[in-house]
Amino acid sequence: MSEKAANSWLENHDDQIPAFDQYHHQVIEALHEGVASLAEIADIIMLDPGLSIALLRKVNANLLHSRRPGIDTVHTAIGYLGKPAVTTLVNKTQPLAERCGETSTINLFRQLLSQNHHALAQLDGFLKIQGIGSVDDIRAAMLLHNLAEILVCLFDPEKYRDYRHRLRFKPDKTDHATDVFGFEFDKLGIHLSQHWHLPELVSESLKITKNISRKARLIQLAGAVAQQAESGWYHQTMQKVEKDCAKFLDLSERETRQHIYSVALRVARESKMDDVFPAASRLILLPDIEKPTPVKTPQAQSLGDKLKILLKSPNCNQLQIISELLTSLYEQADFSRVVLMMLSNDQAVLAARAGKGLGNESPFRKLQLEVARSGLFKSLIQKPQAIHVNATSYRKYENSLPGKFKATCLCNNFVMMSIFVGNRPFGLVYCDRSISGESIDKAGYNRFKADIMITSKALTFLAKRQAQAAA
């Protein structure tokens, strides 16, 4: 690292990391309500780098001044200060939205925060494998492991975007930070850790040497998995990281890879951050269930014919019409997974309500999206329209797809279309051919649209008939 370049950068940029608004609000609310315990408040603070650093920095500076040893966990720091002092400190810590007004910079930080949470989950898995029980200190250090990257992300966002761009397209090159900033993140992180009086485990985990503790090495490995996964799972650097993990954990490479992938999937599906791009969305899709090889049968009735017959019955209802649509798409149009997402009564939430080709544990069964924050989904339900996303166009749409959806479908070739009942949006249908691995061609897309359109007409006809009967 160029010490001169790092020092010059620090002299020209702020070194106070703001608090992420969501956690800042949660902590203030918990403190003011007076119901949450100190441990519960510490659990929230620990997830936020800005609040964690502010707390540890203050407590350890006071202890150093009185020539006493520093502390290494957020929980201990809160116990040392007490609620009144913690409340004052949290109120003085500026939230991210006030400090960094640019949405693009906030999004960069949110992505880093998502990476942090992924790293923490990987670390928890490694700790379990290693049989390590006391974890507060190592978890606190894990969440501050990339503090230098957080700092440059917030206060030098243009250069940081350049760095991320290089990393994405050349993941196997290891010195992008030096090329862009003139210094390495780990060395800057060691300097900041010491300057801010952070726990020794933070700076130890940033040292490139074999002479470190087991805890520090586990932090390094978990951090490396999360960082490399931001660029993909199948490049050479990630493969090296997986081999290092397997060797340290004393597992086979296959066992290690399966464990890491399963953790990444769980993190993505449990994430409460809808507008980030979870690492697991870069994994190659594994099928929910095997679709049996279809047996050739005589030509079946078209969906239109079936719906006409169904609508002649006075007992026809929405559920029967939707069931015929899903069956047609799954069995006749040969889609692997068919999912109906319906709008809530207030049209604020889209939630999966029915489907075909989904296993009992399929994440599609639990998928819910807030319409206001659902990007492409919000656009689709504005009017009757369809979209075909394929491997070529996926990059065009990926930023407008909610993170939860990407982590759920794990597919870059699918179709979606909104269903309307009259002029009112009812929901939308998602389909893919993930089991066969076949792309959806123009004929398949046209068949999909035709089935949705005829279903919308049938639902509209039924609604009008029911309204007339009720009048």
N, C-alpha and C positions, 0 to 999 in steps of 0.2 A: 504494500500500500504506500502511496505517496502521502507521508504525514503532512506535507505542505498543502497538498490539494484538499485533504480532509479538514485541516484546520481552517483553511481559507473558506471552505464551504460552510463550516459551522459559524464562522464570524459573520457571514452574510445571510444566514437563515436563522429562523426562530428555533429554539430547542424545547419548547413547551408543547407537549402533545395534548390536544384537546380531548374531551370525553365524547364517546359516541352517544348521540342524542338518546337513543333507546335505553341504554344502560344508565345514562345520567338521570333520565326521568324516573326510571325504576328505583334507583337508589334514593333520590330525593323523596319520592313517594313513600318508600319504606321507612325512611328516617322520620318523616313528618307524621306518619300514622302511628308510629311508636309501638307497633305490634310485632314487627320482625325482630328476630334475635340478631346479635352481632354476627353470628356465624352465617345466617342467611344473607345479611347485608354484604359480608365478605365474599360470599359465593357469587353475588352479582358483580361486585367491583372487580373480582379476579378475572372476569371475562373481558374487561375493558382495559386496554394498554394505558390509556391516558390517566384514568383514575388510579390504576395500580401503581404506576410510576410516581404519581404525585404523592400517594400515601407512603410508599416505601421510602421515597426520597426524603420526605419530611421526618419520618421517624428515625431513620438511620443517620441523618444529619445531626439530629438532637443527641442520639446515643454516641456518635463519634465525638461530638463536642464535649460530652461528659466522660469521654474515654471508656465507654462501655461497648461490648461487642454488638454488632448489628443484628437485625432479625431477617429472616428469609422467607416469611410467608405473609400474605395479606391478612390472614386471620389473626396472626400475632400482632401485626401492626394496628389493626382496629382495636384489639384488646388493650394495647398500650395507650392509644389516644383516648378511647371512650367515645360515646355517641356525640356529645356536644362538639368536640374538636373535629370529628369526622364530618359532621354536618357542615361546619364552617368551611372545611377544606373542599368538600364536594360543591358547595355553593360558589366557591371562588374558582373552581375549574370550569373553564369556558366550554360549552358544548360545540361539537363539530360544525353544525349548521351556521352558528354565529361566527366562527373563526374562519371557515373556508366556505365562502358563499357559492363557489362554482359547483354545479351538480356533477360535472365530470370528475372533479377531484374527490368529491364525496363518494362517488361510485368506485373509484380506485381504492379508496380506503375500505369500503364495504367488502370489496373482493379480497383484500388482504386480511380482513377480519374473518371472512369465511375460510381462508387458508389457515389462519390461526386455529380456528375451531376444528378443522380437519386434522391438523397436526396434534392437537390435544387428544382427539379421539384415537389417533394412531398410537400416541404415547400410552394412553390408558390400556390399550390392547397389549402393548409390549410389556408394560408393568405387570399385567395379569399373567402373561406367559412366564415372566421372570420371577414371579412370586414375591414382588415388592409390595408391602402393605402400606407403609407410611408415605403418603404421596403429596401432601400439601405443598411442600417446598419444591418438588420437581415439577408439579403442574404450574405453579406460579412462574417458575423459570421458563417453562415451555412457552407460555403465552407472551413472554418478553424476548424470546429468542431472536425474532426478526425486528427488533426495535429500530435498528438503523434504516431498514427498508421502509418502515412505517414513517419515519421522519422525512426521508427524501420524497416519499409518495405525497405527503401533505404539503411540503414547502418547496418542492422543486418538481411539480407535476409534469411539466412538459418534457424534461429530461427523463423522468421516470416512465412516461409513456413510451419514449424511444427505447428505453431499456426493456420494457415488457414486450415491445414489438420484436426486438432482436431475439429475446429469449424464446418467444413463441415460434419463430421461423427457423431458429438455429439453436434448439435446446441442448445439443451436445457440446456447444461452445461454452466454456466455463468462466470467461473473463469479460462478460458484457458490462458489468458494473464498472470495472476499471476503464473500459473503452469509453463509456458515457460520462462517468463522474470523475475519473482519475483516481479512484480509491475503491477498496473492497468493502462490502457491507459488514463482513464479520469483524474486520479490524476497527472499523468505525463503531460497531456495536460494543466492542470491548472498551473503547475509549469512553463512550457514553455511559456504559454500565458503571464504570469506575467513577466517572464525574458525577453521576446521579446517586451514588452510594447504593446501588442495587445489590441484591444478594450475589455472593461470589459464584454461585452455581450458574448464573446468567452468563457472566464473562467466561467461565470455564467451558461452558458448552459451545462457545464461539471460537475456541482455540483449535487450530489445525495441528493437532499432535496426538500421539497415542497415549501419552502420559496424563490421562484424565480419568475421572471416576466413572463407575458404571452408570450412574444417573446422568452425568453429562453426555456420555456416549449415546444413551437412549434418546435424549433430547435431540442430539444431532441427527440420529437416524429418522426419528419421527418428523422432524423439521424438513429433512431432505425429501422424504416421501411426499409431504404436502406441497413443497415448493416445486418439485419436478412434475408432479401431477397437474400443475397449472398449465404446463406445456404439452401434456399428453402422457400416456402410460407405456408407450412402446418404443421410445427412443433409447439410444445406447446409455445415456446418463441414468435414466430411470432403471434400466436393467442392472446397471452396476450397483445402484442404491439397494435394489431388491436382493442382490447377492450379498451385499454387506450386512443387510438385516438378517438374512438367513444364517449367515456365519455366526453373527453375534448371538442370535436367539437359539442357535443350535437346532434349526429346523431345515427341512428340505426346501429348495427354492420353490417348488410347487406349493407346498404348505404355506410358505411365507406369502407368496403371491395371492393365494386364495384368501388368506387372512386379511391382507392389506386391502384387497378389492372389496371384501364384505364390509369392512369398516367404512370405506369410502361411500359405499352405497347406503349404509345406514345413516351416515352423517347427512348425506344429500336429502334423504327422504324425511329426516326429522328436522331439517333446517327451517327456521322461521323467517329466513331472509329470502323473500320471493324473487328479488331482482338481482341476484348474484348468479354466477355461472359455476355451479358446483363441479368439483374435480371429477366426480363419478360420471358426469354426463359425457366425458371423453372416453369412457370405456366402451368396448364393443359389446353390443347387446347380447345377453344370454336369454333364450326364449323362456316365456312364462310356463307354457306347457306345450307338449308335443301335439301337433294337430294330426289326427289320423289321415292316412292316405285315402282320398275320396274314392268311393266305388262308383263306377259309371252306372248311371241310372237313366231311364227315359227322360226326355225333356220335361222339366218342371214348369209349372205355371209361373208367369212373370209376377213380380211384386205388384204391379198395377192390377192385374187380374185378381190376385188374392185380396187386395184391399177393396176392390169393387164388390166382391162377394161378401167380405166382412162388413162393409158399410150398409149392406141391405138388411142386416140384422138390427132390430131395435135395441138390442143389448150391447151393441158395439161400444167399446170405450178406448181411451187413449193408450192404455197399457197393451191392449191387443194389437193396435196399429204399430206401436213401437217395437213390440216383440217380432212382428212380421218383418220389419225393416232390419233389425239386427240379425235375424236368421238369414235373410236374403243376402246381406253383405258378407256374412261369415261362410255360409254354405254354398251359395250360388256365385257370388263375386270373388270368392276364395281369398278373403282377407284373413290374416292370422289373428289379429286382435281388433275387436270392434268395441268402442266405448261410447256410451251416451253420457254427455255431461249436461245436466239440467240447471237452469237458473233458479235461484231462490225466489220467493214471492216478491221480495223487495228489489230483485235483480242485482243484488250486491255480491252474490257468491255463485260461482260455477262449481258444481260438485258431480263427480261420477255417480250415476244412479243405476246403470245396468251395463252389461257387456257380454261379449262372447270371446272365447279363447283366452280367458284370464284364469290363472291358477288361484287357489285359495289364498295364497300369500302375495298375490300380485299387488304392487304398490298403487296400481290404477284404482283399486277398490277404495282407497282412502284419499284419493286426490281431491283437493279442494283449492280453489283459486279465488282471490279477491278480484272482482272484475275491474275495479279502479286501478289495480296494479298488475293487470294481466297482459299488458302489451298487445300482442297480435290477437289474443282471444277477445279483448275488448273491441278491437276493430271489426272482427268477424261478426259479432252479434249486433252491430249497428244496422245492418241490412242483410238480406239473404245473399250470401256469397260463399265461395269455396276457395280453397288454396291447396296446391300440390307442392310439397317441399321435397326436394331430392338432394342427392349428395352434392350436386353443383350449386344449388341455390341456398343450401342450408346456412352457409356463412352470412348470406344476405339477411336472413331472418333470425339468426341465433340470439342477437341482442334484444330482440323484441319478444322472445319466448321466456316465460317465467322460469326461474331456476328449479322450482319444484317439479314443473312439467318435464324439463329436460332430464332431470335425475330419475323421473318415473318412466318415461318412454325409452330413453337410451337408444334412440333411433334417429337417423337423418333422412329417412325416406318414408313419408306418410302423407295422408290427405285429411283435411278437416273441412267441414261445412256447417253453417248455421241452419237451424230449423226455426221457422216462423209459423205461428198460428195466426192467420190474418196479418195484421201489422205489428203483432207483438212477438218479440223473440222468446223462444221456448228453451233453446239450448243449442248444443252442437254435437256433431258426431266425429270421432277420430277413428281412423283405420290405418293399419300398416300390414306389411307382409314379412314380419320379422322372422318367422319360423322358417319359411322357405328361402329367405335371403334374396328373393326376386325383387327387382325394382317395380314400381307401379307405373305401367305404361299409360299412354294416352287413352287407350280403350278402357283400361281399368278405372282411370280417373273419370271418364265420361259416364261409365256405368254407375260409379259411386254418386256422382252429381244427380243423375237421373233418378236413382232410388230415393235420395233425400228430397228432391223436388216433388216427386209423387207423394211422398209421405207428408210433406208440408201441406199439400193440397187436401189430402185425406183428413188430416187433423183440423184444418180450417173448415172443411165441409161438416165434420162432426161437431165442431164448436158452434157453428151457425144453427145446425139442427137442434142442438141441445138448448141454445138460447131461445129459439122459436117455441120449443116445447115448454120452456119455463115461463114464457110471456103470457 
